[in-house]
Amino acid sequence: MFAACAPVAVSPTLAGAHRARRIAPRHGGDGGGARRNRTVVNVVAPNMPTTSNRDPSAEVIELIQNADAVAFDVDSTVCIDEGIDELAAFLGKGDEVAAMTNKAMSGGISFRDALEMRLQVMQPTRQTVEQYLALSPPKISPGIQKLFTALRANGKTVYLVSGGFRQMINPVAVALGVPEANIFANTLLFSEDGSYRGFDPEEFTSKAGGKAEAVKHVKSTFGHVAMAMVGDGATDLESRAPGGADVFVGYGGVQVRKAVEDGADWFVTDFDKFIEVVEGSN
């Protein structure tokens, strides 16, 4: 889930938790347009599940349907692969970088440390990244295009929040109709001669806890009343925090990570039921 593509009944009804008031769907899609004023009382995310979360509880369904924005991780969620691993393989550093990615996604090392170590090993240049992108069109996960269409049809804005690189995520966003302004990701920096210089340390997702901060920023800046986050990794799960995502959907269609499977409000391995829930928003 670090870089862009290359290739549940939860816990019983929460005591004292109030159901979210239904919000009239907002139309206009990702392109912006005038936002309507909304008043929502007690939009409460459920506690972390203690029982099976393979089917959504009534609370989770209501939170998803009431959400006016949904943020998605890119690698191993929107796409079927980990882009940084694929780029590393292209550069002849595949095995070494894949091991670092897996350790980071399982929560075994801080994101920033893992990012720095992998890039130092890879030493990507502007030229090699461009070559890789020319040879590797996005590999979109099954059902994502239909899910994005359903979300927009039901007044929900779609965001991509990734620890990957904008250079690699932009083609994914174009393929799925996500505006560039709705992408929150890292940026590779190159010297004038195209050699690797580093990455932008000011990006939300360049540091530990960055996805949670990005979701909080999106929610407060754009006035979203309730947000959902969808992803496969530990950094995605972190987004379910006060002021951030109100509900977290773990995705295991590519990688099943134990911490995410156990911690998600709802855990899915495909997007079929998710689409049904979204289409029930009207």
C-alpha positions in Angstrom: 0.0 0.0 0.0 3.0 2.3 -0.1 3.2 3.5 -3.7 0.9 3.6 -6.6 -0.1 0.6 -8.7 2.0 -1.3 -10.9 0.3 -5.1 -10.5 -18.3 -8.6 8.2 -21.4 -9.0 11.8 -19.0 -6.7 13.8 -19.2 -6.1 17.5 -22.7 -6.0 19.0 -24.6 -2.8 19.0 -22.6 -0.3 21.0 -24.0 0.6 24.3 -24.8 4.3 24.5 -23.8 4.9 20.9 -26.2 7.0 19.0 -27.1 6.3 15.4 -26.0 8.9 12.8 -28.7 11.0 11.4 -29.2 10.3 7.7 -27.8 13.0 5.4 -29.4 13.9 2.1 -27.0 12.7 -0.6 -24.9 15.4 -2.1 -24.7 15.6 -5.8 -22.0 17.1 -8.0 -19.3 14.4 -7.6 -15.6 15.0 -7.2 -15.5 18.1 -9.3 -16.4 20.3 -6.4 -19.4 22.6 -6.9 -21.3 24.4 -4.1 -21.4 22.4 -0.9 -24.7 22.3 1.0 -24.8 23.1 4.7 -25.5 20.0 6.8 -26.2 19.4 10.4 -25.5 16.0 11.7 -25.9 14.9 15.3 -23.8 12.3 16.9 -22.0 10.8 14.0 -20.2 8.1 16.0 -17.7 5.5 14.7 -18.1 2.1 16.3 -15.5 0.7 18.7 -12.9 -1.6 17.4 -14.6 -5.0 16.7 -14.3 -7.8 19.2 -16.1 -10.4 17.1 -16.3 -11.4 13.4 -16.3 -8.3 11.1 -16.8 -10.0 7.8 -20.4 -8.7 7.6 -21.2 -5.0 8.3 -23.2 -4.1 11.4 -26.1 -1.8 11.2 -23.9 1.0 12.7 -21.2 0.4 10.0 -23.8 0.4 7.2 -25.3 3.7 8.5 -21.9 5.4 8.8 -20.9 4.4 5.3 -24.2 5.6 3.9 -24.1 8.8 5.8 -20.5 9.6 4.9 -20.1 12.3 2.3 -16.5 11.4 1.5 -14.5 8.2 1.2 -10.7 8.0 1.1 -8.8 5.0 -0.4 -5.4 3.7 -0.1 -3.9 3.0 -3.5 -1.5 0.0 -3.4 -3.1 -3.4 -2.8 -6.5 -1.6 -2.5 -7.3 0.5 -5.5 -4.6 -1.4 -7.4 -3.7 -5.0 -7.2 0.0 -4.4 -6.4 2.5 -2.4 -4.4 3.9 0.1 -6.8 7.1 0.8 -5.0 7.8 -3.0 -5.0 7.2 -3.1 -8.7 9.4 -0.1 -9.4 12.1 -1.7 -7.2 11.8 -4.9 -9.3 12.2 -2.9 -12.4 15.3 -1.4 -10.9 16.7 -4.8 -9.9 16.1 -4.3 -6.1 12.8 -6.2 -5.9 13.4 -8.8 -3.1 15.2 -6.4 -0.8 12.5 -3.7 -1.1 9.5 -6.1 -0.9 10.8 -7.3 2.5 11.0 -3.7 3.8 7.5 -3.0 2.5 5.9 -6.0 4.2 7.6 -5.2 7.5 6.4 -1.6 7.4 2.8 -2.6 6.4 2.7 -5.0 9.3 3.6 -2.2 11.7 7.2 -3.4 12.3 9.0 -0.2 11.3 8.0 3.4 11.0 6.8 4.5 7.6 9.3 7.3 7.2 12.2 5.0 8.0 11.0 2.4 5.6 10.5 4.9 2.9 14.0 6.4 3.3 15.6 3.0 3.4 13.9 1.7 0.3 14.5 4.8 -1.8 18.2 4.8 -0.8 18.4 1.2 -2.0 16.4 1.9 -5.2 17.9 5.3 -6.2 15.2 5.9 -8.8 15.9 8.6 -11.4 13.4 10.7 -13.3 14.3 8.7 -16.4 13.8 5.3 -14.9 10.5 6.3 -13.3 9.3 7.6 -16.7 10.4 4.4 -18.4 8.7 2.3 -15.8 5.4 4.2 -16.1 5.5 3.9 -19.9 5.8 0.1 -19.6 3.4 -0.4 -16.7 -0.2 0.9 -17.0 -2.2 0.9 -13.8 -3.6 -2.5 -12.7 -6.9 -1.5 -11.1 -8.5 -3.9 -8.6 -11.8 -5.6 -9.7 -14.8 -3.6 -8.7 -13.1 -0.4 -8.0 -14.4 1.5 -11.0 -17.9 0.4 -10.2 -17.5 1.3 -6.6 -16.2 4.8 -7.4 -19.1 5.3 -9.8 -21.6 4.3 -7.1 -20.0 6.6 -4.5 -20.2 9.6 -6.9 -23.8 8.8 -7.8 -24.7 8.9 -4.1 -23.0 12.3 -3.5 -19.7 11.1 -2.0 -16.4 12.6 -2.9 -13.5 10.2 -3.5 -10.0 10.8 -2.3 -6.7 8.9 -2.8 -4.5 8.9 0.3 -1.3 7.1 -0.3 2.2 6.6 1.0 3.2 6.2 -2.6 4.4 8.7 -5.1 2.3 11.3 -7.1 4.3 10.5 -10.2 3.0 6.9 -10.1 -0.5 7.7 -8.7 -1.4 10.3 -11.2 -2.1 7.7 -14.0 -4.3 5.8 -11.6 -6.3 8.9 -10.7 -6.7 9.7 -14.4 -8.0 6.2 -15.1 -10.6 6.5 -12.3 -11.6 10.1 -12.8 -10.1 11.4 -9.5 -9.1 15.0 -9.6 -5.4 15.8 -8.9 -6.6 18.0 -6.0 -8.0 14.9 -4.3 -4.7 13.1 -4.2 -2.6 13.1 -1.0 0.7 11.3 -1.5 4.4 11.6 -1.5 6.5 13.4 -4.2 9.8 12.2 -5.5 12.4 14.9 -5.9 15.1 14.9 -8.6 18.2 16.9 -9.4 18.5 18.8 -12.6 20.2 15.9 -14.2 17.3 13.6 -13.2 19.2 11.8 -10.4 17.4 10.9 -7.2 17.4 13.8 -4.6 14.9 12.7 -2.0 11.2 13.1 -1.3 9.2 16.1 -0.2 9.2 16.0 3.7 6.2 18.4 3.8 3.7 15.8 2.4 1.3 14.4 5.0 2.1 10.8 4.1 5.9 11.3 4.3 5.8 10.7 8.0 4.4 8.2 10.5 0.7 8.9 11.2 0.6 10.9 8.0 -2.5 9.2 6.6 -4.5 10.0 9.7 -3.4 13.6 9.4 -4.3 13.7 5.7 -7.8 12.4 6.4 -8.2 14.9 9.3 -7.1 17.7 6.9 -9.5 16.6 4.2 -12.4 16.4 6.6 -11.9 19.7 8.2 -10.7 21.7 5.2 -13.5 20.6 2.8 -16.2 20.5 5.4 -17.0 16.8 5.2 -19.4 15.7 8.0 -18.4 12.0 8.0 -15.7 10.1 6.2 -14.8 6.5 5.5 -11.3 5.1 4.9 -10.6 2.0 2.9 -7.2 0.2 2.9 -5.2 -2.9 3.5 -2.4 -1.7 5.8 -1.7 -0.6 9.3 -1.1 3.0 8.2 -4.7 3.0 6.8 -6.1 1.7 10.0 -4.5 4.6 11.8 -6.8 7.0 9.9 -9.7 5.8 12.0 -9.1 8.4 14.8 -10.8 11.3 16.4 -11.2 14.0 13.8 -10.3 11.5 11.0 -12.2 8.6 9.5 -15.4 7.7 11.2 -15.4 4.2 9.9 -12.6 2.0 8.5 -13.1 -0.7 5.9 -10.2 -3.1 5.7 -9.5 -4.6 2.3 -7.9 -8.1 2.0 -8.5 -8.8 -1.7 -4.7 -8.6 -2.4 -3.0 -8.9 1.0 -4.6 -10.0 4.3 -2.8 -8.3 7.2 -3.7 -9.6 10.6 -3.7 -6.3 12.4 -6.0 -4.8 9.7 -8.3 -7.9 9.6 -8.7 -7.8 13.4 -9.0 -4.0 13.7 -11.3 -3.1 10.8 -14.9 -2.1 11.5 -15.7 -4.1 8.4 -13.3 -6.4 6.5 -13.9 -7.3 2.9 -12.0 -9.3 0.3 -14.0 -7.8 -2.7 -16.1 -4.7 -3.2 -19.5 -6.3 -4.2 -21.2 -5.9 -0.8 -19.6 -2.5 -0.4 -21.3 -1.4 -3.6 -24.6 -2.7 -2.4 -24.3 -0.7 0.8 -23.4 2.5 -1.0 -26.3 2.1 -3.4 -28.6 1.8 -0.5 -27.7 5.4 0.5 -30.6 6.8 -1.4 
